[in-house]
């Protein structure tokens, strides 16, 4: 396999790894951000005291940032796939 072709594959695999890592972190952030909604008992539900709401909001903002990062990696990988397939149509 020519070096340049191997480099193309390597670049795509690196982008895939970045995407997978960011997806895993986003999943963990989602669990943390939404955990407050699972708190409380069946009668009272989550504690929506102002100090708890502020912490929930901060966790959700982190999740939003993480999801934006996932989206960026997905778009970059999609462009990489398209570029590769255009260069190697067979």
N, C-alpha and C positions, 0 to 999 in steps of 0.2 A: 504494500500500500504506500503510495507517495506520501511524503511528509505533510504536504499541505492538506491532503484529505484527512490524514490522521489528526491534524490540528483542528480541522472543522468539526470532526466528531468529538474531540476533547472539549472544544468550546461549548458544544451543545450539551454534553454531559455535565459540564460545570454549571451551566444555567439550570439544568434540571435539578441538580443537587441544591442550588440556592433556593429554587422554588419549593422543593420538598422541605427544606429546613424552615423556611418562612411559613409554610402551611402548618407544620407541626407547632411552631411557636404561636401562630394565630389560634390554633385549636386550644392550646393551654390558656392563652389569654381569654378566649371565649368562656372557658369553664370558670376562670377566676372572676371575670366581669359579670357573669350571670349567676354566680353562686349565691349572691344575696337574695335572689328571687326564690331560691329553694329553702331559705331560712324560715324561721318561725314555725308555728304549728298550724294545723289545718284551720283553726278558727281565726287567728290573727294575721297569718301570712307574713310577708317580709316586714322588717322594721323600717319605716319610712321617716324616721326622725331626721332632722336636717343634717346632722353630722354623718349619718349613714348614707343619705342620698348623695352628699358631696363625694364620699369615697366611691360609691357606685358609679357616679358620673366620671370620676377620674379613671376608673378601671375600664369603663366603656370607651373613653377617649383613647386609651392605650390600644384597645382592641381595634378601634377605627383606624388608627395609624398602622397597625400591623396588617390589617386587611388592605390598606392602600399599598403597602409594600408587596404583599402577595400579588395584587393586581399588576403592579409594575413588573414584577418578575414574570408573570404569565404573559404579558404583552411582549416583553423582550424575548422570551422563549418562542412565542408564536412568530415573531419577526425572524428569529434565527432559523426556525424550521422552514419558513417560506423562502428565505434567502438560499438555504441549502438545497431545497427542492427545485428552485429555479435554476440553480447552477448545475444540478445533477438530475435532469428530468427522467432518466431511464430507471 
